Amino acid sequence: MYGMGLGLFQGINRMEEARARVYTLVYKLKASCMLLEHGSKNEHWFSMHDVVRDVAIAIATREQNVLTMRYELVNSREWLDEGALKFYTSIVLHDSKMNVLLPEVLECPQLQLLSLWTEKSSLITLPDNFFRKLTQVRVLDLTYMHLSLLPSSLGLLTNLRTLCLYCSELQDIAVIGELKNLEILCLRGSYIEQLPVEIGQLTRLRSLDLRDCDRLQVIPPNVLSNLSHLEELYIRSFNKWEVEVEAAGVKNASLEELKRLPNLTTLELCIPDVNTLPKGLFFEKLERYRICIGRWCWEDTSPTCSRTFRLLLGTDNCISFKSGHIVQLQRIEDLCLSGLPDQDIIELVNNKLGSYSSQLKHLWVEGCQAPSPKESKRCKESTSEMRSNEIILEDHVNVPNTFFLKGGLPNLETLELYNVNVERIWKSQLPAMSCGIQTLTRLIVYGCGELRCLFSSSIVNSFIRLQHLEIDECPILEEIIVIDQQERKNVVFPQLQFLKMVDLEKLTSFCTGDVHIEFPTLETLEVIRCPEFLLTAHDLTKEVRTRFKIYS
């Protein structure tokens, strides 16, 4: 955001290209230990060692004329030293306490970046002429500023490219419409109730962020469609498309307007009613997207997945949602479907995903029938624990006796099946690279009433990365591995560390055939309420047998 506003990326004209350049720079700095891993699931976050930070600040202060403060008390000396102010190119005051009234006019003729983040308890008043002489400013960040009104002099910043009003308490932002050269506008978490029509005058705008604007009720027609250069639109908290707003006396914008944004490549969008979805809305050109149809919780989305699509159809509108809508969204990583008819599920999983979604990491399919309270609780618990590389299929989906009939999904790492009525998950004789067989690290199977086995002996040795395996409430499951025509005498799970089996009434053993099974890295084995299960010396090594638990 700052880099694009300051014009730091020579030869780069698109937001997506600039983002890729930043990610590359961050990767190189991490590799050289100038930046540290953050410890978050988001691979793009990072931290910086105190020593490196202090050196960077010293260099910026000495060579680039930067004034920076953090967690410090800002007094009149910083604001009234006109001799120093005229040389500053950047002023960055983060989480600082302002102990003095700001000057009526800030005279910094060379200033290009002004970033003021205040403590939430601080009350700041920006004089009306505060920005009058900041003619060279390109980036303005007023995060957490307690402002009831923007100074009228803001409209004089003709060179401004980036404006961030993150979590501001502003309601009237009409003056922003005067910033004709503005390219990036962040209003995330702000208190605005209506997007002013003046925003439609920002014809050079490339990025508009309206995430978490929970009070936003009105987006007038033709405001969004006028932003012809828009590349990024984040608008996931707004859900009143085409709704009549009596208080404002207008009808909200239509989703059809998004089809008139020819440069749009990034989209975050929430559509509560699938019936308002216009034909041809989704675009093959989208490179990054998080699109939710229905009432999904955004917090459940995987932080590392840049291409997410979620569809939730309630039991009262369980209609046929053709997979063509999904196919238009290329390279899906995170796909969640709920309420689709059975025939569409089968068509999607076996005939669409393999050819259009080779990068799929997370799939959740839920049938039309409403789950029981116990199933709903388990679904909630499972969703909260999901990792980014997952595939989840849930509820009573009537499918053929084998779930994966074809190959595909080569990047699948986690597979969770809930209440899927199939006899087998994988078809025998599938290639090892099919359906995530060689990449799978986590497998959870719950409530699959028709499931008779997990693996066939012909493919079981291909699960070379499987680390976590749970089987729960599969009433007719008799064995984990079934012997097929290509019988194997030895089976090895080289990386399996956790194995849990619960409420398997008919389970008698891992395998009824003459097969030796090895778990060289197994750390935890839990067998709970499996009355017929017998553990023999052939099943586990002596070392592992000392660490397992059996509960009747």
C-alpha positions in Angstrom: 0.0 0.0 0.0 2.8 2.4 0.9 5.1 1.2 -1.8 2.6 1.8 -4.6 1.6 5.2 -3.2 5.2 6.3 -3.1 6.0 4.9 -6.6 8.7 2.6 -5.3 8.1 -0.1 -7.9 9.6 1.0 -11.2 8.1 -0.6 -14.2 5.2 -2.1 -12.2 1.7 -0.8 -13.0 -0.6 -3.5 -11.5 -1.4 -4.1 -7.8 -0.9 -7.9 -8.2 2.6 -7.4 -9.6 3.5 -5.0 -6.8 2.3 -7.5 -4.2 4.4 -10.3 -5.8 7.4 -8.0 -5.7 6.9 -7.3 -2.0 6.5 -11.0 -1.3 9.8 -11.7 -3.1 11.6 -9.0 -1.2 10.3 -10.4 2.1 11.4 -13.9 1.2 14.9 -12.7 0.4 15.1 -10.7 3.7 14.0 -13.7 5.6 16.5 -15.9 3.9 19.2 -13.4 4.9 17.9 -13.3 8.5 17.1 -9.6 8.2 13.4 -10.5 8.9 12.1 -13.3 11.1 9.2 -15.8 10.8 6.2 -14.5 12.6 4.9 -17.8 13.9 1.5 -17.2 12.4 -0.2 -19.5 9.8 0.0 -16.6 7.4 3.3 -17.1 5.6 3.4 -13.4 4.5 3.6 -12.1 8.1 7.0 -11.4 9.6 8.8 -9.8 12.5 12.0 -8.0 12.9 14.7 -8.2 15.5 15.1 -5.2 17.7 18.7 -4.6 16.6 17.8 -4.7 12.9 14.8 -2.4 13.5 16.9 0.2 15.4 19.6 0.2 12.6 16.9 0.6 9.9 15.4 3.5 11.8 18.8 5.1 12.3 19.6 4.8 8.6 16.2 6.2 7.5 16.5 9.1 10.0 20.0 10.0 8.9 19.9 9.4 5.1 16.2 9.8 4.2 15.1 12.5 6.6 12.5 10.4 8.4 10.9 11.3 11.7 9.7 8.2 13.4 8.4 7.5 16.9 6.6 4.6 18.6 5.2 4.3 22.1 6.6 7.8 22.9 5.2 11.1 24.0 5.1 13.6 21.2 5.4 17.2 22.4 5.6 20.6 20.9 9.3 20.3 20.0 8.6 17.9 17.1 5.8 20.0 15.7 7.2 23.5 16.2 10.8 23.0 15.0 10.2 24.5 11.5 13.9 24.2 10.6 13.7 20.4 10.9 10.2 20.0 9.5 11.1 21.5 6.1 13.5 18.7 5.5 11.4 15.7 6.5 10.3 13.4 3.7 8.4 11.0 6.0 6.7 11.4 9.4 5.7 8.1 11.1 4.2 8.4 14.6 2.7 5.0 15.8 1.0 4.4 19.1 2.3 7.7 20.3 0.6 10.1 22.7 0.0 13.6 21.3 0.7 16.0 24.2 0.2 19.2 22.3 -2.2 20.7 19.9 -1.2 20.2 16.3 -0.1 23.2 14.3 -2.8 25.0 12.3 -0.8 24.4 9.2 1.8 21.7 8.9 4.7 23.1 6.8 6.6 20.2 5.4 7.2 21.1 1.7 9.1 17.8 1.0 6.8 15.5 2.9 5.7 12.5 0.9 4.4 10.1 3.7 2.5 11.0 6.8 1.4 8.2 9.1 -0.3 9.0 12.4 -1.4 6.0 14.5 -2.7 7.1 17.9 -3.7 5.2 21.0 -7.4 4.5 21.0 -7.8 6.6 24.1 -6.2 9.7 22.5 -8.5 12.4 21.3 -7.0 14.2 18.3 -8.2 17.3 16.4 -6.9 18.1 13.0 -7.1 21.8 12.3 -9.1 22.6 9.1 -6.0 23.9 7.3 -3.7 21.3 8.6 -3.0 19.8 5.1 -3.0 23.0 3.1 0.8 23.1 2.4 1.5 19.4 2.1 1.4 19.6 -1.7 3.8 16.7 -2.2 2.2 14.1 0.1 1.5 10.8 -1.7 0.6 8.6 1.3 -1.6 9.5 4.2 -2.4 7.0 7.0 -4.7 8.1 9.8 -5.2 4.7 11.5 -7.2 4.7 14.8 -7.6 8.5 14.6 -10.6 9.7 16.6 -11.9 12.2 14.1 -15.5 13.1 13.6 -14.8 15.1 10.5 -12.0 15.3 7.9 -10.4 18.7 7.4 -11.5 20.4 4.3 -7.8 21.0 3.4 -7.6 17.2 2.7 -9.1 18.0 -0.7 -6.0 20.0 -1.6 -3.7 17.0 -1.6 -3.6 16.7 -5.4 -0.7 14.3 -5.4 -2.2 11.9 -2.9 -2.1 8.3 -4.1 -2.8 6.3 -0.9 -5.3 7.1 1.9 -5.8 4.8 4.8 -8.5 5.5 7.4 -8.4 2.1 9.1 -10.8 1.8 12.1 -11.6 5.5 12.0 -14.8 6.9 13.6 -15.6 9.1 10.6 -19.0 9.1 9.1 -18.8 11.9 6.5 -16.0 11.3 4.1 -17.4 13.1 1.0 -14.3 15.3 0.8 -12.4 12.2 -0.4 -14.1 12.6 -3.8 -11.9 15.6 -4.5 -8.7 13.5 -4.5 -8.8 12.8 -8.2 -5.4 11.1 -8.3 -6.1 8.7 -5.5 -5.3 5.1 -6.3 -5.6 3.2 -3.0 -8.4 3.9 -0.4 -8.7 1.8 2.8 -11.8 2.3 4.9 -11.6 -1.0 6.7 -13.3 -1.1 10.0 -14.5 2.5 9.8 -17.9 3.7 11.1 -19.3 4.9 7.8 -23.0 4.1 7.2 -23.1 5.2 3.6 -20.5 5.3 0.8 -20.9 8.8 -0.6 -21.6 9.2 -4.3 -18.5 11.4 -4.5 -16.4 8.2 -4.3 -17.5 7.5 -7.8 -15.4 10.4 -9.0 -12.2 8.6 -8.1 -11.8 7.2 -11.6 -8.1 6.4 -11.0 -8.8 4.3 -8.0 -7.2 0.8 -8.1 -8.0 -0.6 -4.7 -11.0 -0.1 -2.4 -11.1 -1.8 1.0 -14.5 -1.8 2.8 -13.9 -4.9 4.9 -15.3 -4.9 8.5 -17.4 -1.8 7.9 -20.2 -3.3 9.9 -22.3 -0.1 10.0 -22.3 0.3 6.2 -25.9 0.2 5.0 -25.9 2.1 1.7 -23.9 1.9 -1.5 -25.7 4.1 -4.0 -26.1 2.8 -7.6 -23.3 3.5 -10.1 -20.7 4.4 -7.5 -18.7 1.2 -7.9 -19.2 0.8 -11.7 -17.7 4.3 -12.2 -14.4 3.0 -10.8 -13.3 1.7 -14.1 -9.6 1.3 -13.1 -10.4 -0.7 -10.0 -8.2 -3.8 -9.6 -9.0 -4.8 -6.0 -12.4 -4.7 -4.2 -12.7 -5.9 -0.6 -16.4 -5.6 0.4 -17.1 -8.8 2.3 -19.0 -7.2 5.2 -21.7 -5.6 3.0 -24.7 -7.8 2.3 -27.6 -5.4 1.3 -27.3 -5.6 -2.5 -30.4 -4.1 -4.2 -32.1 -3.5 -0.9 -34.4 -0.4 -0.5 -33.0 1.8 2.3 -35.9 3.9 3.5 -33.8 6.2 5.7 -31.5 7.1 2.8 -34.3 7.1 0.2 -32.3 5.1 -2.3 -32.0 1.5 -3.5 -28.6 0.0 -3.0 -26.2 -0.9 -5.8 -26.7 -4.1 -7.8 -24.1 -6.9 -8.2 -24.4 -6.4 -11.9 -22.2 -3.3 -11.5 -19.2 -5.5 -10.7 -19.4 -6.9 -14.2 -18.5 -3.4 -15.5 -15.1 -3.4 -13.8 -12.8 -4.6 -16.6 -9.6 -4.5 -14.6 -10.8 -6.3 -11.5 -8.5 -9.1 -10.5 -9.0 -9.3 -6.7 -12.4 -9.6 -5.1 -13.7 -10.3 -1.6 -17.5 -10.4 -1.6 -20.4 -11.6 0.5 -23.8 -12.5 -1.1 -26.3 -13.6 1.5 -29.0 -14.7 -1.0 -28.0 -17.0 -3.9 -31.1 -15.9 -5.8 -29.6 -12.4 -6.3 -26.6 -13.9 -8.0 -26.5 -12.5 -11.5 -25.5 -14.7 -14.5 -21.9 -14.4 -15.5 -20.8 -12.5 -12.4 -17.6 -14.5 -11.7 -14.7 -14.0 -14.0 -11.9 -16.3 -15.1 -9.5 -13.3 -14.8 -9.8 -13.2 -11.0 -6.4 -14.0 -9.6 -7.2 -13.6 -5.9 -10.7 -14.0 -4.4 -12.7 -14.8 -1.3 -16.4 -15.1 -2.2 -19.1 -16.3 0.2 -22.6 -17.0 -0.9 -24.9 -17.5 2.1 -24.2 -16.8 5.7 -20.7 -18.1 6.2 -18.4 -17.0 8.9 -15.3 -15.3 7.4 -13.2 -16.2 10.4 -13.3 -19.8 9.2 -11.5 -19.1 6.0 -8.0 -20.3 5.7 -5.5 -17.5 6.1 -3.0 -18.8 3.6 -5.5 -19.6 0.8 -5.8 -16.7 -1.7 -8.6 -18.3 -3.7 -11.7 -19.2 -1.6 -15.2 -19.8 -2.7 -18.0 -20.7 -0.3 -21.6 -21.6 -1.1 -24.3 -22.2 1.6 -27.8 -23.2 0.5 -30.3 -23.5 3.3 -32.8 -26.3 3.4 -35.5 -23.9 2.2 -33.7 -23.0 -1.0 -31.8 -26.1 -1.8 -31.7 -25.5 -5.5 -29.5 -26.7 -8.3 -26.5 -24.5 -8.4 -24.6 -25.4 -11.5 -20.9 -26.0 -11.2 -20.3 -23.7 -14.1 -20.3 -20.8 -11.7 -17.4 -22.5 -9.8 -15.5 -23.4 -13.0 -15.2 -19.7 -13.9 -13.1 -19.3 -10.7 -9.8 -20.7 -11.7 -7.2 -22.3 -9.5 -9.5 -22.7 -6.4 -7.6 -23.5 -3.2 -10.4 -23.3 -0.7 -13.9 -24.5 -1.8 -16.8 -25.0 0.5 -20.2 -26.2 -0.7 -23.4 -26.7 1.4 -26.8 -27.7 0.3 -26.1 -28.9 -3.3 -28.2 -31.7 -4.7 -26.5 -35.1 -4.8 -26.1 -35.2 -8.6 -24.3 -31.9 -8.6 -21.9 -33.0 -5.9 -21.0 -36.1 -7.8 -20.6 -34.2 -11.0 -18.4 -31.6 -9.3 -16.1 -33.9 -7.4 -15.4 -36.4 -10.1 -15.7 -34.4 -13.3 -15.0 -30.8 -12.5 -12.5 -30.4 -9.7 -9.8 -32.5 -11.2 -9.7 -30.6 -14.4 -10.2 -27.0 -13.1 -8.8 -27.1 -9.5 -5.5 -28.9 -9.5 -4.4 -26.4 -6.7 -7.3 -27.3 -4.4 -6.3 -27.5 -0.8 -9.6 -27.3 1.1 -12.9 -28.7 0.0 -16.0 -28.9 2.2 -19.2 -30.4 0.8 -22.4 -30.6 2.9 -25.7 -32.1 1.8 -29.2 -30.6 1.8 -30.4 -32.4 4.9 -30.0 -30.6 8.2 -27.6 -32.3 10.6 -28.4 -33.4 14.1 -27.3 -31.2 17.0 -24.4 -33.6 17.7 -23.3 -33.4 14.1 -23.6 -29.6 14.1 -21.4 -29.4 17.2 -18.8 -31.7 15.7 -18.9 -29.7 12.4 -18.3 -26.4 14.4 -15.4 -28.0 16.4 -13.8 -29.4 13.2 -14.1 -26.2 11.3 -12.4 -24.2 14.1 -9.4 -26.6 13.9 -9.1 -26.6 10.1 -5.8 -26.0 8.5 -5.3 -24.4 5.1 -4.7 -27.6 3.1 -8.0 -29.4 3.7 -10.8 -31.2 2.0 -14.0 -31.7 4.0 -17.2 -33.3 2.9 -20.1 -33.4 5.3 -23.6 -34.6 5.9 -25.8 -37.3 4.3 -24.7 -37.2 0.7 -26.0 -40.1 -1.4 -23.1 -41.0 -3.7 -21.9 -44.1 -5.5 -20.2 -46.8 -3.5 -16.7 -45.2 -4.1 -16.2 -41.5 -3.5 -13.1 -40.8 -5.7 -13.8 -42.5 -9.0 -11.2 -40.6 -11.0 -7.8 -39.0 -10.4 -7.1 -35.3 -9.7 -6.5 -33.0 -6.7 -2.8 -33.7 -6.7 -2.1 -31.1 -3.9 -4.6 -32.5 -1.4 -3.1 -32.6 2.1 -6.0 -33.1 4.5 -9.2 -35.0 3.8 -12.2 -35.1 6.2 -15.3 -37.1 5.4 -18.4 -36.6 7.5 -21.5 -38.7 7.0 -20.7 -39.6 3.4 -22.4 -42.9 2.5 -19.8 -44.7 0.4 -18.3 -48.1 0.8 -14.9 -47.0 -0.3 -13.1 -43.6 -0.4 -10.6 -44.4 -3.2 -11.1 -46.7 -6.1 -8.6 -49.5 -6.4 -5.8 -49.2 -9.0 -5.8 -45.3 -8.9 -2.4 -43.8 -9.7 -0.4 -42.9 -6.7 -0.5 -39.2 -7.5 -4.3 -39.2 -7.7 -6.7 -37.5 -5.2 -3.9 -36.5 -2.9 -2.8 -40.1 -2.1 0.9 -39.3 -2.0 0.4 -35.8 -0.5 -2.2 -36.6 2.2 -1.0 -35.8 5.7 -4.3 -35.8 7.6 -7.4 -38.1 7.2 -10.5 -38.0 9.4 -13.6 -40.1 8.7 -16.7 -39.7 10.7 -20.2 -41.1 10.5 -19.8 -42.9 7.2 -22.5 -45.6 7.7 -21.7 -47.6 4.5 -17.9 -47.6 4.8 -16.4 -51.1 4.9 -12.7 -50.3 4.7 -10.4 -47.3 4.4 -7.6 -48.6 2.2 -7.1 -51.4 -0.3 -3.9 -53.2 -0.2 -3.0 -52.1 -3.8 -2.8 -48.4 -2.8 -2.1 -48.4 0.9 1.7 -48.1 0.6 1.3 -45.0 -1.4 0.2 -42.9 1.6 3.8 -42.1 2.4 3.1 -38.7 4.1 0.1 -39.6 6.2 0.7 -38.4 9.8 -2.8 -38.2 11.4 -5.6 -40.7 11.1 -9.0 -40.7 12.9 -12.0 -43.0 12.3 -15.2 -42.4 14.3 -18.7 -43.9 14.2 -18.5 -46.1 11.1 -20.8 -48.9 12.3 -20.0 -51.6 9.6 -16.3 -51.0 9.2 -14.6 -54.3 9.8 -11.0 -53.6 8.9 -8.8 -50.7 8.0 -7.1 -52.4 5.1 -8.8 -54.9 2.7 -6.9 -57.4 0.6 -7.5 -57.1 -3.1 -6.1 -58.9 -6.0 -2.7 -57.4 -5.6 -2.0 -58.8 -2.2 0.8 -57.3 -0.2 2.6 -59.1 2.7 4.0 -55.9 4.2 2.3 -52.5 4.8 4.2 -49.5 6.1 2.9 -46.1 7.3 6.3 -44.4 7.4 5.2 -41.0 8.9 2.0 -41.9 10.8 2.2 -40.3 14.3 -1.4 -40.3 15.6 -4.1 -43.0 15.2 -7.5 -42.8 16.8 -10.4 -45.2 16.4 -13.7 -44.5 18.2 -17.1 -46.3 18.2 -16.3 -48.9 15.5 -18.7 -51.7 16.5 -17.6 -54.2 13.9 -13.9 -53.5 13.7 -11.9 -56.6 14.4 -8.4 -55.8 13.3 -6.3 -53.6 11.1 -6.4 -56.3 8.4 -7.9 -59.8 8.4 -5.4 -61.1 5.8 -1.8 -62.3 6.4 -0.3 -58.8 6.3 2.4 -57.3 8.5 1.7 -53.7 9.3 4.5 -51.3 10.4 4.1 -47.9 12.2 7.7 -46.9 12.7 6.9 -43.3 13.9 3.6 -43.9 15.7 3.5 -41.9 19.0 -0.2 -42.1 20.0 -2.8 -44.8 19.5 -6.3 -44.5 21.0 -8.9 -47.2 20.7 -12.2 -46.1 22.2 -15.4 -48.3 22.3 -14.3 -50.8 19.7 -15.5 -54.0 21.4 -14.5 -56.5 18.7 -11.0 -55.0 18.0 -8.1 -57.3 18.8 -4.5 -56.0 18.8 -2.0 -58.7 17.9 1.8 -58.9 17.9 1.7 -58.6 14.1 0.0 -55.2 14.3 2.4 -53.1 16.3 6.0 -53.2 17.5 6.6 -53.8 21.2 7.7 -50.2 21.6 4.5 -48.8 20.3 2.3 -51.3 22.3 3.6 -49.6 25.5 2.0 -46.3 24.4 -1.5 -47.2 23.3 -4.8 -46.7 25.1 -7.9 -48.8 24.9 -11.2 -47.7 26.4 -14.2 -50.0 26.6 
